[in-house]
Amino acid sequence: MVAQFLRLKLRLLANIFKRSPWQVVGIAIGLVYGLGLAGLLFFAMVGLRFVDDVTVIRDAFIVGGAATVIGFIIFPLVFGVDDTMDPRKFALFGIPDRTLAFGLGVAALIGVPALVLAIVLLGTVITWSRGVGETLLAIICAAIAFATCLLIARVATATGSMLLSSRRAREFSGVLGLLLIVALSPAIVLLVTLDWAESGLLVLGAIADILGWTPFGAAFAVPGDAAAGAWGAALLKLLIAAATLGLIWLAWQKLVAVMLVTPSHEGSVKSYRGLGWFDRLPHTATGAIAARSFTYWFRDARYWVSFIMIPVVPVLVMVPLAIAGVPGDYLPLIPVPLMSLFLGWGLHNDTAYDSTAVWLHIASGVRGAADRFGRIIPVLVAGIVVIGLGSAITALVLDDWRMVPSVIGVSTALLLAGLGVGAVSSARFPYPAVKPGDSPFQQPQSTGAITALVQSITMFGSLLIALPALAFGALGILVDPEWHLLSLASGVVLGVLTLIWGVFFGGRVFERRGPEILQAALRA
């Protein structure tokens, strides 16, 4: 039975190379890259065999090994993996639970991740071959770590296939993955900027001391402890690693048994009562388009995923600035204008998000200004809330209400300017966007030069219009607080004028280029 599973896995891997030529080229490049990286790590570990400082090597191996184990858990759960050896596919063959679990577990040995992991773990064996006892423990622990990573990946993949079977669940998990990466970004920046010669090794050792006693790093700590002479700690950690593998095996068996009697998830149809936003807003062309836009922002993953990511942007900007030594009195001034900038900029290609449904606007002869302003209303409402609450929070954090006018002026200019410029660009230069129903993380084929040009024009156009408000705000901080009022006035006036210009001029462009917009939607 195990031989059958191995042959099936080999056949599935061979079928990868029967796809289109460009897909095969991409797969080949990925294989070469993965195996090349594994080879470099292998030879680096061979070189470490002749380094005498075993403590630093042990600490690095523990942290790297624990990160690898966590990666085998998180990646399938967060981003989802197409499980070609899903246990539910064998439910009708009458295979005993334990036999099926063992066969699928052994089949996991065949694959590029398993090959890369095996090469790297073989390098760790060579690194710790400093004596008979150390070598024996290194071989045992490499086998335990290899089995643990592959088996825990099977558990995570099977769990993910059950929990992430619906499209909405996969989209939500993808957002969580991005948020997790953002949450880890401060730690990554801190590690990059850390002075390793002075305090870096102490931090690494402290982290390794903790991870070495956990199921994530115990298997990688055993040979290093033995090489350092701590045989008692090495044997205790070996027991932890072996017990971890045993528990994962029991969990895998139980999961296979559950999956064999659990049907695949079927998407449920959600019913709605009434017309939603169409009942709440005026029954005009502008109101109907605004109602549809509100509906998109609440239900369409392409919209709400981008909206969720907007508060994340200030984190990515502020953490490096804080580490670089930017004074804390200035950092709270960044989030609200930055979120306003990306809120306004986000509609620069909104027409393309309609896809072929834009024909409704063109065929009905709706006025271009109504189309442009209706799309803006949801973002305008959200922007007012962000600017109002954000400005108050900024003043509370700084304990200085004199800067509130500048924060409001700059943020208003960035928001309204982005909406105004975007109202024109989305009608004049629509480029292919993610189609309705597709994953928001999917990237459509497009001409990269036009895409980058449109995005850059709308971004720099917003910054240029907000430049006077920014300049007056800077003068208010550095020279005289009275400049903050001029920042507010200039930001609001220039922003409103740009918004009015964008709505009416963009509306004229929309009316004039209706057929071209529909043709672009059909071609995308």
C-alpha positions, 0 to 999 in steps of 0.5 A: 500500500505504501508503494502505491502511495509513493508511485501516486505521488511521483506521478503527480509530480511528473504531471507538473511538467506537462503544463504550458511551456511558460509554467514549466519554465517557472517551475524549473526556475523555482526548483533550481533556486530552491536546490541552489539555496539548499546547496549553499546552506549545506556547504556553509554548514560543512564549513561550520564543522571547523569552527570551534565556537559551538555555542554561537552555532548552536544558538543560530541552529535553534533559532533557524530550526524553530523558524523552519518548523513554525513556517511549515505550520503557518504557511499552509494555514494562512495562505492555503495549499492545494492538497493533492493527497487529501485524505478525503480523496481516498474515503471510498477505497476502504483503507484502514485509518492507520494504514492511510495515515502512514501511507500519506505520511510516507508519501510526504517524503517525495517533494521539493520541500522534503528534498531541500529540508533533507539537504540542510539537515544533512549539513547539520549532521556534518556540522556536529560530527565532532565525536561519536556521541555528538554524531549519533545524536545529530543523526537521530535529531536530524531524522526527528526534525525531518519527520516533525516538519513534514508530518506537521506540514501534513497536519497543517495542510489537511487542517487548512483544506478543511477550514479554508475550503470557502473563498471568503475563508481563504481571503480572510486567511490571506489578510491575516498572513499579511497582518502577521508579516506586518506584525513581525516587521518591527522585529525584522527591522530591529534584527537588521539594525542590531549591533551584532558585535556588541549585543546581537549574540546576547539576544540570539543566545537568550532567544535560543535558550528559550526555544531550545526547551520548546517543541519547535527548537528542541531537536535542533538544540540536542547536538549543540548541547552535547558538543558544548558538554551539556549532556543532561540537557541534551538528553532531556531535549531529545525526549521533548523532541521525540515526544513532540513527534509522537504527539504529532503522529497521533494528531495526524492519525486522528485527523485522517480518521475525522476527515474520512467521515467529514464531507467537503464544505459546500458554500452556503447561499446567503439571503438578504432582505430588502435593497440594503443601501439602495433603500437608505440613499436617495433614489437618484443616479448619484445615490444609486451609484453610491449605494452600489459602491457602499455595497462593494466596500462591505461585500467585495473582498477586493475593496475591504481587503485594501481598506483593512491594509490602509491602517497597516501602512503607517506601521510599516513607515513609523517603525523604521523611522523610530528605529532610525532616531526620528524624534517621538514628537513628530511620529504621531503626525504621520499616521492620519495624513498617510492613511488619507493619502492612500484612501484617496489614492485607492480610487485611481482605477475604480472604473476597472473594478466594475469589469464588464458591469460598467456597461450599465452606466454607459448604456443608461446614459448616466451623467459622468459627474453622477458616476464620478461623485457616486463612487467617491461618497463611501471613501469620502465618508470613511475619510471624514471619520479617519480625519476627525478621530485621527486628528483628535487622537494625534492631539491627545498623544502629543498633548498639543491641540495647536497642531490639529488644524495642520493635521486636518488641513494636510489630511483633507488635502491629500484625501480630496486631491487623491479622490479628484485626481483619481476621478479623472485617471480612472476614466481616462486611464483604466488598466486591468484590475482583479476581476469580481469574484477573484482573490484580491491577492491575484495580479492580472496581466497588464502593461506594467508601464501604464500601470506604474505611470497612472499610479505614480501620477495620482500619488504625486498629484495628491502630494503636489496639491497638498504641498502648500498645506504641508509647508504651512504645517512645517512652519507652524511647528518650526516657526509660529503656531499661527501658520497652522491655521493657514495650513488648514485653510489651504488644505481644505480650499485646494482639496475641495477645488481639486475634488470639484474639478475631478468630478466634473472634468472626470465626468466629461471624460467618462461620457466622452470615452464610454465606448473605449472604457467598455472595450477596455473592460471586455479586453481585460 
